[in-house]
Amino acid sequence: MPGRGSKSVDTDQIKALLKKNKRSMKLRLAACAGCTLCAESCFLFRKKGKDPQYMPSYKVLNTLGRLYRKNGKVSRAELERMRDLLWKNCMLCERCYCAIGVDLPKMIAFARRILRSQGIEGIYPHSLGAPEGEDG
Amino acid sequence: MIIATRKQLEVIKEMVKGYRKVLNVGCGGCTSVCLAGGQKEIDDLCTQLTVSLKGDQIVFESAGFTVERQCEPHFLEELDEIVKPYDALLSMGCGAGVQFLAERYPNKPVFPALDTVFIGVNKNIGWYEERCKSCGDCVLGLTGGICPNAMCAKGLLNGPCGGPQDDRCEVDNEVSCAWVKIYERLKAQGRLGDIMKVQPAREWQDQVQGTLVLEAYRDRYAKKEK
């Protein structure tokens, strides 16, 4: 796995992880109707001026959804952007709900796992950022 | 949040040195936030253990894996296949997480790499202060939001001990007297009357494991037991 600070992406590793949960995750992604009802269940969305980037569906579709669409062939920069959506924009408080039962927290957790496999982990807003000199 | 610190390397080595393959399990929750048990700390500890034990001519392999939270069973599910080839687990979660891991894998030795020290707040990066003793009988409403249990060295509930010197605690003069702070806070809010409300002696004898089932969920679990 790419180490912390690495600039490379192990696409094969991402693909292997995506394949492992492909059936259940793709079903959930396909089921999303874009109704945005999940947005109101996210306290961060409500507190951050209803910024769409905090909507649970947005977070999932633009991280895990993107990983599946591109079959894991993403750049380091794309993964770094996903990190913000997955950690900065989400506390994984598991409060979010979907009107048709899509397990949003599970998808966020899975996307985080994929990023961790590439040596990317979260910046925690409540810890005032990472130690000096370190990336995230 | 829960604050934990890593044990000394020598202590951890002593726990795991008898095992050839050890999985180091991190936690993406509290121990990540307090920089004790997250992915980075996992990587660092794996490296340190391997190098140190190799220097002692001990055959040792370790790998790290971080789960979102060790205190929630559905986040541990993904470990079920992963733990199989390992002889022991090292947990970098809090004490609750260590026990949940041990419960889930009762046939594998599980060792704590951290000491869980307190419930506290994040003053700044790397600086944490205790604020709560989880006593189960919160009096913060009467003490201006300052906990006499956590902040007073003697845990006094009804005013200072008479020992403070220059507003400093007689037990540790690096620390302010909690009751001086409580007095000042209540005075500023015009609530000094609250300081005169005498609190009964706390019941400390009930140290049985706590369980809390929210009222809204009691029927759900009662049905399962039937």
Chai-1 contact restraints between the chains, C-beta under 6 A:
chainA,res_idxA,chainB,res_idxB,connection_type,confidence,min_distance_angstrom,max_distance_angstrom,comment,restraint_id
A,L92,B,E68,contact,1.0,0.0,6.0,A-B,restraint_1
A,A109,B,E68,contact,1.0,0.0,6.0,A-B,restraint_2
A,R116,B,Q39,contact,1.0,0.0,6.0,A-B,restraint_3
A,R116,B,T66,contact,1.0,0.0,6.0,A-B,restraint_4
A,E121,B,Q39,contact,1.0,0.0,6.0,A-B,restraint_5
A,Y124,B,V33,contact,1.0,0.0,6.0,A-B,restraint_6
A,S127,B,V33,contact,1.0,0.0,6.0,A-B,restraint_7
A,S127,B,N122,contact,1.0,0.0,6.0,A-B,restraint_8
A,L128,B,I125,contact,1.0,0.0,6.0,A-B,restraint_9
